[in-house]
Amino acid sequence: MTQYTKSNHSDTARSLAQAVRQFVDTHIIPAEAELVTAGEASPLSKQLNRMAREAGLWGLFYPLSHGGKIASLEDYLLVAEQEGRTEFSSVIFGTHSALDAHILLKFGTEELQQQFLQPLAKGLAVSAYGMTEPDHGGSFPSLISTSAQLINGQWLINGRKWFICNTDRATFVTVLARTGAPDVPIHQALSMIIVPTNTSGFKVERQLSLLGRHLGQGEMSFTNVQVPESYLLGDCGAGIALMGQRLNTGRLLRAMNWVGLAQRCCELMGVRIHSERGVASRFADKQLIRQHLVTAHHAISSARELIRLAARGVDAGYPNDVDINIAKMAASQAICTASDSAMQLYGAEGLSELTPIEGIYRIARTSRILDGSDEALISSVGRKLMDYYQDGGYYHFD
């Protein structure tokens, strides 16, 4: 008899997702309280990273040619959800560099792949992506002021970037810079250039905390930084196109991680309801408790399917901005709803370091800003939907 499954994920993805879940539950979750204090660069984090490698669970979404085990984005989402059940997964499972690895493989020259992709795939390098700038909204690339001038075969780069992930440990940064003259259309004016962090003129200005905790975000500056012309990713002036590809995949990966954290909140609610205290308080008999659980489950189920739908378009080479941005916003809503509900059930404990809900709630709030703020995405999606309905048209769901 054929076993019924709710989705068409491969046996490999299902097996890896189960293995990742077991690793998270067995090794990472019991160490979360210590990881909060020690940080992602601590010996404990490095030890867990080694254990994940030994278990064959590191870099699962790297290109197949460089150690990855899953080819399609939709298939990997099953694993990404399980990785996302802990906020410390990016370093331990190497998920923070997978996107850069794919970009390097697709747009990097053989020289760039040898110099940056190979060490990245071996865990010997750490990548960062520099787009957002002080005083400039990250969703408005036309305001990018970091400049790169080509002089005698060298890119001369000047500018600042902030709220950049992995600032505290990156060995190279992919910088979005203006390479075109002021009168050049924006879709031809920006380029992506790789800058090793040991290059003269590069400086980490400061680490930036998010709601009171340092999560690897920081500000960096480029003062007359010089790198070879060959460090250009793709074609000169193609920065907007590359940025779009990064955002399409990156938003969905981040969104599925948020769904994993949202599901973790549901699991924590279940623990609370069936705990000795929950039984004594008759949580299971209270309609509002049931409503918290159902509302969170509804949001998670909706977000999960929307993300999968959007991922199919990316895998097929036909990414749909409406699908992707709606999925991102749905995942943000899911983690916000689930973490808030879990916090209500745990009361004062949920506000403290005694549970992981405090950290998840922090991530939930940032989800409405990172990878595109709610306002920017709503404006973009709303404008495109209005275009669909112009002159009696409609949006094609299929």
MARMAR-116133 format. One record per residue: residue in one letter; x, y, z of N, C-alpha, C in turn. Coordinates in steps of 0.05 Angstrom, whole numbers, plus 32768, in hexadecimal, padded with zeros to 4 digits. Each point is the difference from the previous one (the first is absolute). Layout:
% residues N
AXYZXYZXYZ ...
***
This chain:
% residues 398
M80117FE880007FEF80188000801280198000 T7FFA80127FEE801080197FFE7FFA80128018 Q8015800A800C7FFD801280187FF7801B7FF6 Y7FEC800B800D7FF6801B7FF980118015800D T800880147FF0800F8017800B7FF280197FF6 K8003801680107FF380197FF9800E80107FEC S80197FF97FF9800F80107FEC80117FEC7FF1 N800D800B7FEB800F7FEF7FEE801E80018004 H800980058018801C80028006800D7FE47FFC S801980017FF8800F7FE77FFB80067FF1801A D80067FE77FFD80077FF080178019800B800E T8013800A7FEF8018800C800B7FFA80188012 A7FEE80117FF67FF9801880107FF27FF8801A R7FEE7FEC7FFE7FF27FF7801880137FF48015 S80137FF07FF680137FF4801280128014800D L800A80147FF080118014800B7FF180138014 A7FE780057FFA7FF0801180117FFD7FF2801C Q7FFB7FE77FFF7FFD7FF18019801A7FFF8010 A80167FFD7FF2801A7FFF800D8007801B800C V7FFA80167FF18005801B800B7FEF80058018 R7FE67FF87FFF7FEF80048018800B7FF28018 Q80097FE77FFC800B7FF18017801A800E800B F8010800A7FEE8019800E80087FF980198010 V7FEC800F7FF67FF88019800E7FF67FF9801C D7FEE7FEC80017FF47FF9801A80157FF58014 T80127FF07FF580137FF28012801880118008 H800A80117FED8019800E80067FFE801E8002 I7FEF800C7FF08000801E80007FED800B8015 I7FE77FF780007FED800B801380097FFE801D P800C7FEA8009800A7FFF801C801680148005 A800D800A7FEB8017801280037FF8801D7FFA E7FE780057FFA7FF8801B7FF8800680168015 A7FFA7FFA8019800580148015801D80088001 E80127FEC7FFD801D800680008008800F7FE7 L7FF47FF87FE98007800E7FE77FF8801D8001 V7FEA8007800D7FF8801C800280168010800D T800C7FF580158015800E800E801B7FFF7FF2 A80067FE87FF5801B7FFC7FF58003800C7FE4 G7FEA80007FF18001800B7FE580077FEC7FEB E7FFC80087FE680037FEE7FEA801D7FF97FFA A80138010800A801D7FFB7FFB800C7FF18017 S7FF07FF68013800A7FF38018800A7FE47FFA P80117FF4801280087FE47FFD7FE97FED7FFE L7FEA8006800F7FE97FEF7FFF7FF380007FE4 S7FFD80177FF57FF580027FE580117FF17FEC K801B8003800280127FF27FEE7FFF7FE28004 Q7FFC7FF880197FFD7FE380057FE77FF57FF3 L7FEA800E80027FE77FF77FF4800380007FE1 N800E80147FF6800580017FE3800F7FE77FF7 R80157FF8800F800F7FE87FF97FEE7FE78002 M7FEF7FFF80147FEE7FE980037FED7FFF7FE8 A7FF680177FF77FEE80007FE9800E7FF67FE7 R801A80087FFD800F7FF77FE980047FE28001 E80077FF6801780057FE380037FE67FF07FFB A7FE9800C80067FE77FF37FFB7FF680037FE4 G8010800E7FEF7FF880057FE47FE980137FFD L7FFD801380127FE9801280008008801D7FFB W801980057FF9800A801B7FFB7FFF80077FE2 G7FF780187FFA800080097FE47FEE7FF07FEE L7FE97FF980097FEE7FEE7FF07FF6800D7FE7 F7FFE801B80007FF6800E7FE88016800D7FF0 Y80197FF88005801580097FEE7FFC7FF37FE5 P800D800B7FEB7FFE7FF37FE680097FE38002 L7FF37FEF7FF180077FE38001801D7FFC7FF9 S800B80117FEF801C7FFE7FF8801380078016 H7FF6800C80168010800980167FF67FF5801B G7FF67FE880007FF97FF380197FE380008008 G7FEF800F7FF17FE4800180077FF27FE57FFA K7FE97FFC800D7FF27FE67FFD7FE480037FF5 I7FF780197FFC7FE580057FF6800180147FEA A7FF47FFA7FE9800380117FE97FEA80167FFE S7FE77FF980067FEB80147FFC7FFA800F8019 L7FF880197FFD7FF9801180167FE77FF5800F E7FEC7FF77FF07FE87FF6800D80077FE88012 D80117FEE7FF680087FE98010800E80088019 Y801280137FFD8010800980177FEF800D8016 L7FE9800C7FF97FF0800E80137FF87FED8017 L7FFC7FE77FFA7FF97FED801580167FFE8015 V801980017FF78017800080128003801B800E A7FFD80167FF08003801B800B7FED80058017 E7FE87FF57FFF7FED80038016800A7FF3801A Q800D7FE97FFD800A7FF38018801A800E800A E801080097FEE8018801080087FF78019800F G7FEA800C7FF77FF68019800B7FF47FFE801B R7FFC7FE8800B7FF47FFD801A8011800B8017 T801980067FFA8012800D8013800C80197FF3 E80038015800F800B80197FF5801E7FFE7FFB F800D7FEA8008801D7FFE7FFD80087FEE7FE9 S7FED7FFA7FEE80057FEC7FEB8013800A7FEA S8000801B7FFB800F800A7FE9801D7FF98001 V800D80038017801C7FFA800380057FE28002 I7FEF7FF3801080047FE380067FFC7FEF7FE7 F7FEC80077FEF7FFB7FF07FE8800B800D7FE7 G800D80178002800C800D7FE97FEB800C7FED T7FE8800580097FEB800A7FEE8005801D7FF7 H8010800F80108004801D7FFA801080047FE7 S800E7FEC7FF6801180047FE97FF67FF27FE6 A7FEB7FF180037FF67FF07FE97FF880127FE8 L7FF3801680067FF880127FEB8018800C7FF1 D80148009800F8018800A7FF4800E7FEB7FEF A7FFF7FE78009800D7FEB7FF07FF27FFD7FE5 H7FE5800080007FF27FFE7FE6800580187FEE I80018018800C800680187FF0801C7FFE7FF3 L80137FF88010801C7FFD7FF680017FEC7FEA L7FF27FEA800380017FEB7FEC7FF380097FE6 K7FEB801080027FF180087FE8800D80187FF2 F800B80138010800A80197FF4801E80058004 G800D7FEF800F801C8004800480117FF47FEB T8017800C7FFA80137FF47FED800D7FE8800E E800F7FF17FF0800F7FE9800C801380098015 E800C80187FFC8013800B80147FF18006801A L7FE9800C7FFE7FF0800780187FF77FE7800F Q7FF87FEC7FF07FF77FE7800D80177FF2800F Q801780017FF580177FF3800D800880108019 Q7FFF801A7FFE8009801180167FEC80038017 F7FE67FFF7FF97FEC800680147FEC7FE98004 L7FF77FF47FEA7FEC7FEA8003800B7FE7800C Q80187FF87FF8800C7FE8800A80048001801F P800D8016800A80028002801D7FE68002800F L7FEC800D7FF37FE58002800C7FF47FE58003 A80027FEF7FEC7FF47FE58000800E7FEE8014 K801980068007800F7FF080137FFD800B801D G7FF2801680027FFC800C801B801880108009 L801280077FED8018800E80077FFD801E7FFB A7FE980097FF67FFA801C7FFB7FE480068008 V7FFB801980067FE5800980087FF980187FEF S7FE880007FF57FF880157FEE7FED8014800D A7FFF80187FF57FED801480087FF6800E7FE7 Y7FE9800D80027FF4800E7FE97FFA801D8008 G800E80137FF37FFD801C80077FEE800F7FED M7FE7800580097FEE800F7FEF7FF68019800F T7FF47FFD80187FF38016800E801580158009 E7FF880197FFE8012801680087FF480128015 P8010800D80117FF5801380137FF180167FF1 D7FE98006800B7FEF80167FF57FF27FF97FE6 H80057FE87FF67FF37FF77FE77FF07FE78005 G7FE780007FF97FEF7FE88003800B7FEA7FEE G80027FE8800B800B7FEA7FF17FEF7FF87FE8 S7FE6800780017FEE7FF97FEA800180137FE9 F801180148001800180147FEB801D80017FF5 P80067FEE7FEE801C7FFF7FF5800880197FF1 S7FED80107FF8800780197FF2800E80148012 L7FFF7FFB801A800D80128013801C7FF78008 I80087FE97FF5801B7FF58007801580157FF8 S801180078014801580147FFB801C7FF58000 T80047FE7800B801A7FF47FFF80097FFE7FE3 S8018800A7FFA800980017FE480177FEE7FFB A80037FF77FE780177FF07FF78008800A7FE5 Q8018800B7FFF800B800A7FE780177FEE7FF6 L7FFF7FFA7FE680157FEF7FF4801780117FF7 I80177FFD800D801880107FFA80187FED7FFD N800B7FFF7FE880187FF07FFB7FFC7FE38008 G7FE97FF47FFA7FFC7FE480067FF87FFA801C Q7FFB801580117FF97FFD801C7FE6800E8005 W7FEE7FF380107FE8800E800A800880108018 L7FFA801A80008004801180177FE58005800D I7FFD7FF580187FE68000800E7FFF80128018 N7FEB801080027FFC801280177FE37FFF8008 G7FFB7FFF801A7FE58000800A7FFD7FF2801B R7FE77FFE80097FFA7FF280197FE87FEE7FFD K80007FEB800E7FE97FED80017FFA7FFA801D W7FE67FFB80067FFA7FF8801B7FE97FEC8002 F7FFD7FF580187FEE7FEA800580067FE97FEC I801A7FF97FFF800A7FEB7FEF80057FE78011 C7FF47FEA7FF880047FE7800F801D7FF67FFD N80097FF38015801B7FF48001801780158000 T7FF98019800780158014800180167FF98013 D7FF97FF2801580147FF9801580137FEA7FF8 R7FFB7FF27FEA80117FE97FF980057FFC7FE2 A7FF580117FF080027FFD7FE3801C80027FF6 T80087FEF7FED801A80017FF37FFF800E7FE5 F7FE880027FF57FFC80117FE87FE3800A7FFF V7FFD80167FF27FE6800D7FFE7FF980057FE3 T7FE87FF97FF87FF680077FE57FF2801B8003 V800C80147FF37FF7801C80047FEF80097FE8 L7FE9800B80057FF0800C7FEB8008801E7FFF A800C80077FE9800B801B7FFD7FF8800D7FE6 R8000801A7FFF7FF9800F7FE8801980027FEE T7FFE7FF37FE9801680017FEC7FFA80117FE8 G7FE780097FFD7FF780107FEA8000801E8007 A800180107FEC7FFF801D80047FE48008800A P7FFD8018800B7FE68009800B7FE97FFF7FEB D800680037FE77FEB80007FEC7FF97FE57FF5 V800E7FEB80097FFB7FE57FF77FE77FF5800E P7FED7FF47FF27FE87FF4800D80087FED8016 I7FF07FFF801580077FF1801880047FE27FFA H7FF27FF67FEC80027FE37FFA801A7FFA7FF1 Q801080147FFA801A7FFC7FF48016800D8010 A7FFA800B801780138011800F800D7FF28017 L7FF67FE98009800B7FF38018800E7FE67FF8 S80147FF88010800E7FE77FFB80067FF3801B M80067FE67FFF80097FF28018801D7FF97FFE I800F80078015801D7FFC800080087FF3801A I80127FEC7FFE80097FF280188018800F800C V7FFE8004801B8016800D800F80087FEE8017 P80197FF68000800A7FF18017800280138018 T7FF97FF780177FFF80128018801C8007800A N80157FF37FF6801B80088008800C80147FEC T7FF0800B7FEE800980147FED8004801B800E S8016800E7FF98005801A800C7FE980137FFA G7FF7800E80147FEB80137FFD7FE57FF68009 F7FFE7FE580037FE77FF4800B80018002801E K7FE98006800C7FFF8002801E7FE47FF9800A V80007FF080157FE77FFB800E7FFD80178014 E7FED80117FFC7FFD801880117FF47FF9801B R7FED7FEE80017FF37FF9801A7FED7FE97FFC Q7FFA7FF280157FEB7FEC80017FE6800D8008 L7FEA7FF77FF47FE6800C80057FEE7FEB800D S7FF5800680177FED7FEE800D7FE480037FF5 L7FF17FEB80007FE480007FF97FEF7FFB8018 L7FF2801480097FEF7FFE801880107FF58018 G8018800A800280107FF9801880137FE97FFE R80007FF17FE980127FE97FFE801080037FE6 H801A7FF98002801180007FE97FFC7FE77FF0 L7FF880037FE77FFA7FE97FEF80117FFF7FE7 G8019800B8002801280007FEA7FFD80177FEC Q7FED801280067FFB80177FEE801480168007 G8009800F7FEC801380158005800280147FEA E801180148004800580157FEC801C7FFE7FF7 M800580047FE6801A7FFE7FF4800580187FEE S801980077FFC800680167FEE80167FF87FEC F8000800E7FE980137FFB7FEB800C801B7FF9 T801A80038006800E80197FFB80177FFB7FEC N7FFB80087FE780147FFB7FEB80097FE37FFE V7FED7FEE800480057FE47FFE80057FF97FE3 Q80167FF07FFB80067FF87FE480007FE27FFE V7FF17FF77FEC80007FE37FFA80027FFD7FE2 P800A7FE97FF680047FFC7FE37FE580027FF1 E800280087FE77FE880027FEE7FF27FE57FFF S800F7FEB80027FF47FE57FFD7FEF7FF88018 Y7FFF801080157FF07FFA80177FE280087FFC L7FFA80087FE87FE480077FF97FF07FE67FFC L7FE88000800C7FEE7FE97FFC7FED80067FE9 G7FFF7FEE7FED7FEF80047FE9800A80177FEF D7FED800E7FF2800880167FEE7FFF801A800F C801080137FF78000801B800C7FE5800D7FFA G7FF3800A80157FE6800D7FFD7FE97FED8004 A80057FE680067FEB7FEC80047FF97FFC801D G8007801380117FFC7FFD801D7FE37FFD8008 I7FEE800E7FF27FE47FFF80077FF57FE47FFA A80087FF57FE97FF77FE57FF9800A7FEB8014 L801980028008800B7FED80137FF38004801B M7FFB801980077FF38005801A7FE47FF38000 G7FF280017FEA7FE67FF47FFF80017FE28004 Q80147FF37FF480027FE3800380077FF9801D R80118010800C80077FFB801D7FE780038011 L7FF180157FFB7FE9800580117FEA7FEB7FFC N7FFC7FF77FE87FEC7FEC7FFB80057FE68010 T80187FF67FFE80067FE7800F80048006801D G800E8016800780068006801C7FE780058010 R7FEC800E7FF57FE78005800F7FF27FE68006 L80007FED7FED7FF27FE78005800E7FEE8014 L801B80007FFF800F7FF180147FFC800B801C R8002801B80027FFC800C801A7FE37FFB800A A7FED80027FED7FE47FFC80087FFB7FE4800B M800C7FEC7FF47FFC7FE48009800D7FFC801B N8017800D8005800C8000801B7FED800B8014 W7FF380167FF97FEC800D80137FE97FED8005 V7FF77FF17FEB7FEB7FED800480097FEA8014 G80197FF87FFE800B7FED80137FFF800A801D L8007801980037FFF800C801B7FE380038009 A7FEE80077FEE7FE3800280077FF67FE58009 Q80077FEA7FF27FF87FE68008800C7FF8801B R801880098005800C7FFB801B7FEF800D8015 C7FF580187FFB7FEF800D80137FE77FEF8005 C7FF47FF47FEC7FE97FEF800380077FE88012 E80187FF57FFB80097FEA801180038008801D L800B801880048003800A801B7FE48005800D M7FED80097FF07FE58003800B7FF57FE58008 G80057FEC7FF07FF77FE58007800C7FF6801A V801A80058003800D7FF980197FF3800D8018 R7FFA801A7FFD7FF4801080167FE47FF68006 I7FF07FFA7FEB7FE57FF780057FFF7FE6800F H80127FEE7FF980007FE5800C80137FFD8018 S800C801680088011800080187FEF7FFE801A E800E7FFA80157FF17FFF801A7FF2801A8006 R800D80167FFA7FF4801A80057FE980057FED G80037FF87FE77FEA80037FED7FE87FEF8006 V80057FE8800A7FEA7FEF80087FF1800C8018 A8010800A80137FF4800B80187FEF80197FF9 S8009800F7FEB7FF180187FF87FEB7FF97FEC R7FFD7FE77FF87FEB7FF67FEE8003800F7FE5 F801980037FF78004800E7FE67FF17FF27FE9 A80007FE680007FF37FF17FEA7FE280057FFE D7FF4800980157FE3800580007FF8801C7FF9 K801480117FFC7FFA801D7FFC800080077FE3 Q7FEA800C7FF77FFD80077FE4801680127FF6 L80088014800F801480137FF7801B7FF27FFC I80067FEC801080197FF17FFC7FFF7FF17FE6 R7FE97FF47FFB7FFC7FF17FE6800280147FE9 Q7FF580188003800180137FEB801D80097FFA H801080038015801C80077FFC800E7FEA7FEE L7FFB7FE78007800D7FEA7FF27FF67FFE7FE4 V7FE680027FFC7FF47FFE7FE5800980177FEE T80008018800B800880187FF0801D7FFD7FF7 A80117FF78012801D7FFD7FF980037FEA7FEB H7FF17FEA800480027FE97FED7FF680097FE4 H7FEB800F80007FF5800A7FE6801480117FF2 A800D8012800F801480127FF380187FF17FF6 I80097FEC800F80177FEF7FF77FF97FF07FE7 S7FE87FF380017FF87FF07FE97FFE80107FE7 S7FF5801880027FFD80127FE9801B80097FF5 A801180088012801B800A7FF880107FEA7FF3 R7FFF7FE8800B800F7FE97FF67FF97FFB7FE3 E7FE67FFF7FFA7FF87FFA7FE4800680177FED L7FFD8018800A800680177FEF801E80017FF8 I80117FF88013801D7FFF7FFB80067FEA7FEC R7FF47FEA800380047FEA7FED7FF780087FE3 L7FE9800D7FFF7FF680097FE6801480137FF2 A800A80138010801380137FF5801A7FF27FF8 A80097FEC800F80197FF27FFB7FFE7FF17FE5 R7FE97FF67FFA7FFD7FF17FE6800680127FE9 G7FF780198002800680147FEB801D80057FFD V800E80038017801D80057FFF800E7FE87FF4 D7FF97FE88008800D7FE87FF57FFB7FFD7FE2 A7FE980097FF77FF97FFE7FE3800D80167FF0 G800C8014800E800C80167FF17FEC80167FFA Y7FE97FFF800D7FEC80157FFC7FF7800B801C P8012800E800D7FF9800B801B7FEA80157FFE N7FED7FFF80127FEA80138000800380118019 D8005801A7FFB8004801280177FE880028013 V7FE87FFE7FF47FE88001801180007FE88012 D80047FE87FF580007FE78010801680018016 I801780087FF88017800180137FFB80138017 N7FF780187FF97FFD801480157FE87FFA8012 I7FEB7FF57FF57FE97FF8801080087FEA8013 A80117FED7FF680097FEA80118011800A8016 K801280137FFA8011800C80157FEF800E8016 M7FEC800F7FF77FEF800E80147FEF7FEC8010 A7FF87FEA7FF37FF07FEC800F80117FF28015 A80197FFB7FF980127FF38014800680138017 S800380197FFA8004801480157FE880018013 Q7FE880007FF47FE8800080107FFE7FE78011 A80087FE97FF57FFE7FE7800E801280008019 I801980097FFD8012800080177FF880158015 C7FF680167FF67FF6801580137FE87FF58010 T7FED7FF47FF27FE97FF5800D80077FEA8014 A80107FED7FF780077FE98010801080078018 S801480127FFD8011800880177FF080108014 D7FEE80117FF77FF0801080127FED7FEE800F S7FF47FEC7FF37FEE7FEE800E800F7FEF8014 A80187FF67FF980107FF18013800780108018 M8007801A7FFC8007801180167FE980048013 Q7FE780027FF47FE9800380117FFC7FE78012 L80047FE97FF57FFC7FE7801080157FFD8015 Y8018800A7FFB80157FFD8014800180178014 G7FF280167FFA7FFF80168012801C800D8004 A8006800680198019800E800680197FF07FF7 E7FFE7FE5800280167FEF7FF7800780057FE3 G7FEB80047FF0800480047FE3800E801A7FFA L7FFF80138013800D801A7FFC801E7FFE8008 S80077FEB800D801B7FFE800C80127FED7FF1 E80197FFE800980137FED7FF47FFB7FE38008 L7FEB7FFB80107FFA7FE580097FF47FEF7FEA T7FF7800C7FEB7FF67FF17FE9800D800B7FE6 P7FFF7FF17FEA800B800A7FE77FED80147FF2 I7FE88003800B7FEC80117FF38009801D7FFE E800F80098014800B801C7FFF801080047FE7 G80127FEE7FFA801180037FE87FF07FFD7FE6 I7FEC7FEE80007FF07FFC7FE87FEE80197FFB Y7FF6800C80167FF080187FFE801080177FF4 R801A80018007801180157FF580037FFC7FE2 I80057FE77FF880027FFB7FE37FE680057FF2 A7FEA7FFA800D7FE680057FF47FFC801D7FF9 R8008801180127FFC801D7FFB8013800A7FEA T80187FF57FFF801280087FEB7FF77FF67FE5 S7FF07FEB7FFF7FF77FF47FE77FEF80147FF0 R7FF48013800D7FEF80137FF2801080167FF3 I801B80008004801180147FF580167FF47FEE L800D7FEA800A80167FF47FF17FF57FF47FE6 D801180017FEB7FF97FF57FE67FE8800E7FF4 G7FFC801980077FEA800F7FF57FEB80068015 S7FFC801980067FED800780157FE37FFB7FF6 D7FEE7FFC80137FE47FFC7FF97FF680167FED E8006801980077FF680167FF0800A7FFF7FE3 A801A7FFB7FFD800B7FFF7FE57FF57FE97FF0 L7FFD7FE9800C7FF57FE97FF17FE380037FFA I7FF1800B80137FE380057FFB7FFD80137FE9 S8010801680007FFE80137FEA80077FF47FE5 S80157FEF800080097FF47FE77FEB7FEC7FF6 V7FF77FEE80127FEC7FEC7FF87FE6800D7FF8 G7FF78014800F7FE7800E7FFA8001800D7FE4 R8016800C7FFA8003800D7FE57FFE7FEB7FEA K800D7FE980047FFF7FEC7FEB7FE57FF37FFE L7FF27FFD80167FE57FF57FFF7FED80137FF2 M8003801980057FEF80147FF280057FFF7FE1 D80197FFB7FF980067FFD7FE37FF27FE87FF4 Y80007FEA800F7FF27FE87FF67FE380057FFA Y7FF3800F80127FE380057FFE7FF980177FEE Q8014800C7FF37FFA80167FEE7FF17FF67FE7 D7FED80107FF77FF17FFA7FE77FF27FE48002 G7FF67FFA80177FF17FE7800380107FE78002 G801A8003800580117FE880037FFE7FF4801B Y800F7FEB80057FFF7FF3801A801B7FF28005 Y80057FF8801980187FF280087FFE7FE27FFB H80137FF57FF17FFF7FE47FFA800E7FF08017 F7FEF7FF2800F800C7FF08016800E7FE77FF6 D7FF97FF77FE9800B7FE77FF5800F80057FE6 
***
